[in-house]
Amino acid sequence: MIAHIKQKVKEGKLVKVDLEYDEVITGVKITGDFFMHPEETLEEIEKGLLGLKRDATDQTIAYRIREIMEVHDAQMVGLGPESLAKIIKEGLG
Amino acid sequence: MKWRVVELEVHDASMNMALDEAATESVRKGISLPTIRFYTWKPAAVSIGYFQAIRDEVNLEICRQLGVDCVRRWTGGGAVYHDLEREITYSVIAPLTLFPKNIVESYRLICGWIISGLGKLGIEAEFRPINDILVGSKKISGSAQTRRGGILLQHGTLLYDLDLKTMFNVLNVSKQKISDKMIKNAEERVTCILRHSTAGKNEVYEALVEAFTDGKDCEFGSWSEGEISRASELAENKYRTDDWMYLR
């Protein structure tokens, strides 16, 4: 299945998530006008979400995102792990 | 702390972004002084944020027809139309230790220099977090920042004049035909210096230089040969490549 979700998040920026999934997430692309330092962490987040179960809760998804951000000492601006997780959860239906 | 100021230059989009990156490397290595630069874009160009999908943001066909260049920035944020005559772009490249650790506060500090420059022209402006400057309730300037290896790079644009029709044509604001209503809506959200002052572009530039350098020990200088050569390499092998342009 494929899903495209576009939302202006509460932190202020516009985020678009393209998802591919069956029982688990098989593809993720996150785009938008937010900031993240260091920028390359987003690719690690996209990779780190692969294999996550379709019925994962938004808390589980947010936890995974935060874990990856901690490893890379990354900061998001205009977007937060919980808001990103909510969009992904919405895409998973 | 001594600063270098590189006065207003004109480059193409790739070289403008490459110079920022080359200077970041050179400031990090301690070869160059912390740097403030001002520049414009020839040909006119659209710069998109690091995380944006170019096909979502830019009407590439219209850009080709109008001769408008496109480049992906090293920084996040939104798509910006850089018109040669109608805006001034700046970059600040300096050690992170010179700025607040909090990202929004560091935007506030540097945007404060632009606000001060606008004040010299009699224009009252305010910072709106995260990265905008407003006059009245309308946006006149936007900035974007990255932090790498202990160096902060912030660049941003200040609108001198507005050509909303071209702006909307090159940016994928909507697939629909650019309507009068859309222009009117944007008129309510965006402004430019000429709506608030009769100052010439050079006068605006001088006010910015004065505001950015106020209280700093500055040396008006240029790029080193090493920076020019590194920037040319980055322009060619990174910023002009399809791999970079279509990264997302």
Contacts between the chains, C-beta under 8 A, distances in Angstrom:
chain1	res1	chain2	res2	distance
A	12	B	130	6.2
A	13	B	130	7.9
A	14	B	78	7.9
A	16	B	53	7.4
A	16	B	56	7.0
A	29	B	53	7.8
A	29	B	248	7.0
A	30	B	51	7.2
A	31	B	51	5.6
A	31	B	52	5.7
A	31	B	53	4.5
A	31	B	56	6.7
A	31	B	248	5.3
A	32	B	49	7.9
A	32	B	51	5.6
A	32	B	52	6.8
A	33	B	49	5.3
A	33	B	51	7.3
A	33	B	52	6.4
A	33	B	76	7.1
A	33	B	77	5.6
A	33	B	78	3.8
A	33	B	79	7.6
A	34	B	51	6.3
A	34	B	76	5.9
A	35	B	75	7.4
A	35	B	76	3.7
A	35	B	77	6.4
A	35	B	103	7.4
A	35	B	130	7.5
A	35	B	131	7.9
A	35	B	144	7.1
A	35	B	145	6.9
A	36	B	51	7.2
A	36	B	76	6.3
A	37	B	103	7.4
A	37	B	145	8.0
A	37	B	146	6.3
A	37	B	147	4.8
A	37	B	148	7.9
A	38	B	146	7.9
A	38	B	147	7.6
A	38	B	148	6.5
A	39	B	50	4.9
A	39	B	51	7.3
A	39	B	74	7.6
A	39	B	75	7.9
A	39	B	76	6.6
A	39	B	146	6.6
A	42	B	51	6.2
A	75	B	103	6.7
A	77	B	76	7.6
A	77	B	103	5.2
A	77	B	104	7.3
A	77	B	130	5.9
A	78	B	76	7.9
A	78	B	130	5.4
